[in-house]
Amino acid sequence: MQEIFGDDVDTVIADRRYGWINGLVREIVQRPAANRQTVSDKIDKIVTHRLFGIPIFLMAMWVVFKMTADVSAPYLDWVDGVINGPITHWIAALLGLLDLTGTWVESLFVDGVLAGVGGVLVFVPVLMFLYLALAILEDSGYMARAAFVMDRLMHTLGLHGKSFLPMLVGFGCTVPAFYATRTLENEKDRILTGLLVPFMSCGARLPVYVLFAAVFFPQNSGAVVFWLYLLGIGTAILLGIALKNTLFKGKEQSTFVMELPPYRLPTLRSIWFHMWERTSGFVKKAWTIIMATSIILWFLMAIPVRGEGSFADTDIDHSVFAAANQIIAPVFQPLGFGNWQASSALLTGFVAKEVVVSAMSQVYAVEQAGQAEAPPTFFEDIGGIITSFVSATGDTIKSLPLIVGVNLFEDEVEEAPTELMSAIKEGFETSSGGHGALAALAFMVFVLIYTPCMSAVAAERQELGMKWTWVSIVGQLLLAWLMAFAVFQGGKLLGLG
Amino acid sequence: MLNLVLKEIAGANEPISLTVLSNKLAIEQSALEGMLAHWVRKGKLRDDDAEESSACGTGGTGGCGCACTGTDACAFVAKMPKTYSLSSGIKKDNAENTQSR
């Protein structure tokens, strides 16, 4: 049989069976024309269309980032209020009961742990909204279509068609995205995709964008976040094309078949499960890595240099931490953020990207206003938490039309920025010579492009090997510097900001 | 019929969905899945999901730091569609076979 049919016996038998069954089904089963196309097929005709597919994907992304940046804002303010209000009061009261008021222990808890961990936990609602949007996209079946549409684009551009799948994973976390490159059989494709994966902005970078967008671009924060994500994708694609035509020049791309699941109405249970799993992962990180880093940073900020002050009683500008970061700060001077505060946040961001915000909260430590007033009682605090939560829920519902550009808050008085926001703004305005917004944009671009966290680097080393990991680290740092430089200096030349 | 499926995949210039392939070859999607599974067993196609999971090993503790990328291992991993790709050299072999027949 093998000789006659030119195929192995298994294949010949299976082929004949499939042929016979297919013929039988065609002869016997009659389907009305209307039933031949399912609802999923009809939707797919538009969603995966050659022309409409990409704009629909961009629109979906726009909705996701408007939700995360604008709609989550009332809950962000609520968590901020709870952490800086009741929780701070309770910790202060507890330390008072232990007779530790005014000691370095109080400073460690309030300026170290609370400022560091609290500064990151404030962004839990932002991430919850991001994970909510991603869960809806995944469970509805759209995410698979997004991967299909983008993979087709990647293939057209000469990159491996399956490159976008790991990149899509990278929106959540860069670590599993590196492991997802294993779906690529060819080593060159795998390494190339691995080099591009970190440009997909992971969830941990989102708090940085949201904070800076709220400080410098309060009216367009959602749009700023959206364009940053798009910049990441664009950078990855352009760099991919450049590398594919130079260092990774090689064989033609192989094609693949993708099994698109049918569209489904997402269930509340499944969405909640995904959202909770991912958010709790973020909170767990806050209590472990971020808390440990915050404590280390506090100690470094508490130790004076050149004998100015004593332990935990020194000006932060005269601390070991400030002195060490002042050495590298000039590197960032041409980018508009050459102060030690910004450079220290970037440096500590190697530990985890959330630490950028937590370090900012610590280095821009500011005296809380109204400390002279008598703190509210425990029950007043509880009442305040409940009423502010109800008010935040109302504001969230009211902010939903922001997704389509309708602002129902126009008549309301804009809330005053927090002390941290004012301090960041002042710091960036000073370091950039009055071009704070441009410097902030350059800072966000740097955060987007530069080396991911240490866990991601470990995964990268495991998947790509030491040589390519170093190429990636150095390359990302150089590219981040160049792109931030282009944003700041280019913007200044064009008279923007 | 089975060779037609392989030829169609090898000859495509871009990623194709199972639905498109099913419509193009006028083969029921469920039957097509069986045909793809046959070619995976024969080593002409790769089931990318299975390749990825087999790289996990059995001693992993899960979590995003482990090499397992399944949704159970890491909460941050998005559910991605199942893909089948041609094994190395198949495109060339298939084109040659088609010419010789």
Interface residues (C-beta under 8 A of the other chain):
Chain A: G6 D7 D8 D10 T11 A14 D15 Y18 G19 I21 N22 V25 R26 S40 D41 D44 T48 L134 E138 M143 A144 A147 F148 D151 R152 H155 T156 G161 K162 L165 L168 V169 F171 G172 C173 V175 P176 Y179 A180 R182 T183 E185 N186 G203 E252 S254 T255 F256 V257 M258 E259 L260 P261 H274 E277 R278 S280 G281 S455 A458 A459 Q462
Chain B: M1 L2 N3 I9 A10 A12 N13 E14 P15 I16 S17 L18 T19 L21 A26 I27 E28 A31 E33 G34 M35 L36 H38 K42 R46 D48 E51 E52 A55 C64 G65 A67 C68 T69 A73 C74 A75 F76 V77 A78 K79 M80 P81 K82 T83 Y84 S85 L86 S87 S88 I90 K91 N97 R101
